[in-house]
Amino acid sequence: MQKKLRSALISVFYKDGLENIVQQLHHLGVTIYSTGGTQKFIEELNIPCVAVESLTTYPSILGGRVKTLHPSVFGGILGKRDDTQHLAEMKQYNIPEIDLVIVDLYPFEQTVAEQMLKASSTGGGLEEALIIEKIDIGGPSMIRAAAKNHASVVVVAAKKDYGLLEEILKTQHGETSLEQRRMFAIKAFDVCTGYDMAISNYFNHTAFINPFDKERSVLRYGENPHQEGIYYGNQQEMFDKLNGKELSYNNLVDVDAAVQIIAEASPAETWFAIIKHTNVCGIAVRNTVKEAWDAALAGDPESAFGGVLVCNAAIDTATANAINEIFFEVLIAPSFDEAALEILRSKKNRIILQQKTTGPSTHQYRSVLNGILTQQNDTGNYTEWKEAGGRETTASEKEDLIFANIVCKHLKSNAIALVKNKQLIGKGCGQTSRIDSLRQSVEKSRQFNFDLTGAVLASDAFFPFDDCVKIAHAAGIQAFIQPGGSIRDKDSIDYCKENNLAMVITGLRHFKH
């Protein structure tokens, strides 16, 4: 059944993207009702609108907690247009029919994420009062009411659907079909479900964000050319793309890994990392960006080919010239010198991303069977520093061990990272045996002529036997870091004690399946 829009209630937190819709509604002669900041926004466009207070006869009260919760608003949304009793009561109480509801929700999830990021960086707690105030009451109520009455009412509950509404207004001159109204209603209920779940899980100490309640963009293909691929998200929230083609499925996966590891960097240090197939194949900390790049590349120059590069400092001309000598897919940095950017733009398909201050998501998602797994990101480095070996670590060993443990955290398990002077000089990952990973890491270091004397070893999980420490010791390693937790921890610890080797137990496993 076709129904023409004659009235609309608009009350949104974010005003961007609304201007064209408001102008079209005005052009179609639609009466617009609004509240607070949205009303001001509309009036500044020189478009008349009716204050909701004129319907309710009440101002916004209780600090804005109560604005729209009134029979004059909800009666106008919920009233059945084909029910004579409903129509009579609406006329009796001067309740106008509301045909379109455009409402978004307070940014609860964003506020939680910001608070968590702030707490992580400062070591403080969450400002729960601020979070509580971002629990929307009127918004979900209006959305649900409009969706329930979709036989007569159109509801738009998210900015991502503005384009669809705008197209309908243009092409159908303010008329909507029952099928279209039902489609919007389904989207609206999904928004409310995700929102309620986010709140529920916050109070249960797991902040869930619906991964599909985001912008949708179709990729050229998925992991392989014969697979379809879709990205749900907004890259512009995290990056400004300064050059290159669109990111592919595999690019996005590697960029995510790059963002995850560079988030570990101390602002006081200069880090440069090279990512290949989500694993760190080169990483180093140095005094300058160029030195960090040289050291990261030296760790495995073969694997760097076609990789994703990431740095936590501005890319200068010297570094750009050095990077320009190899083939890479993506470069990520917080800023670029003008001359450096010109050099890097010499290849048009090369993707250059300027990272914004927004950090990575707080949660991870993975599809399994017919469902989705979600978990909090693996944060932190160690929960304890237990010197369990035959001697205590030296100051330089401790610095390398802390760094190696971070690197190991970003390798696929079973993972082994060999580090010397804050440079990854050998790694083994993705093997079915920890011994195989160790052998791989030693072979990698020898392949590129590194001396393992004085190097340290990090393992993402415990040593169930003493075989790994024996092999590593024979190769020149004298300091180890591992989470512990095996019933046979004593075997490795005893070997270290017998051979005057350092071993640190962290109490925190970083297994990356």
Helices and strands as residue ranges (DSSP letters): E 3-4, E 7-11, H 19-27, E 31-34, H 36-44, E 50-51, H 52-56, G 62-64, H 71-78, H 84-92, E 100-103, H 108-122, H 128-132, H 138-148, E 154-156, G 159-161, H 162-172, E 175-176, H 178-203, E 216-218, E 230-232, G 235-237, E 239-243, H 249-262, E 270-276, E 279-286, H 289-299, E 307-311, H 317-323, E 328-333, H 338-344, E 351-355, E 363-368, E 371-376, E 386-387, H 395-409, E 416-419, E 424-428, H 434-447, E 456-459, H 467-475, E 479-482, H 489-498, E 502-505
